[in-house]
């Protein structure tokens, strides 16, 4: 969850910079979920660690 929360926060900051005129007050509650604030590296920054942790969990529990 830490990886997801970190990237979501970064997406919020990108949204503020790109679409909110640099002001946090302009961001709606869903700003961090807006697809325009995400890019491939940011998706991979949370997806790869989550998949690696899940793989380790499933290998250990089998």
For each residue, the residues with C-beta under 8 A, 3 or more apart:
1: 4 5
2: 5 6
3: 6 7 45 46 49 50
4: 1 7 8 46 50
5: 1 2 8 9
6: 2 3 9 10 45 46
7: 3 4 10 11 42 43 45 46
8: 4 5 11 12 32 33
9: 5 6 12 13 32
10: 6 7 13 14 42
11: 7 8 14 15 31 32 33 34 37 38 42
12: 8 9 15 16 27 31 32 37
13: 9 10 16 17
14: 10 11 17 18 37 38 42
15: 11 12 18 19 20 27 31 32 34 36 37
16: 12 13 19 20 22 23 24 26 27 31
17: 13 14 20 22
18: 14 15 36 37
19: 15 16 26 27 31 34 36 37
20: 15 16 17 23 24 26 27 31
21: 26
22: 16 17
23: 16 20 26
24: 16 20 27
25:
26: 16 19 20 21 23
27: 12 15 16 19 20 24 31
28: 31
29:
30: 33 34
31: 11 12 15 16 19 20 27 28 34 37
32: 8 9 11 12 15 37
33: 8 11 30
34: 11 15 19 30 31 37 38
35: 38
36: 15 18 19
37: 11 12 14 15 18 19 31 32 34
38: 11 14 34 35 42 43
39: 42 43
40: 43 44
41: 44 45
42: 7 10 11 14 38 39 45 46
43: 7 38 39 40 46 47
44: 40 41 47 48
45: 3 6 7 41 42 48 49
46: 3 4 6 7 42 43 49 50
47: 43 44 50 51
48: 44 45 51 52
49: 3 45 46 52 53
50: 3 4 46 47 53 54
51: 47 48 54 55
52: 48 49 55 56
53: 49 50 56 57
54: 50 51 57 58
55: 51 52 58 59
56: 52 53 59 60
57: 53 54 60 61
58: 54 55 61 62
59: 55 56 62
60: 56 57
61: 57 58
62: 58 59
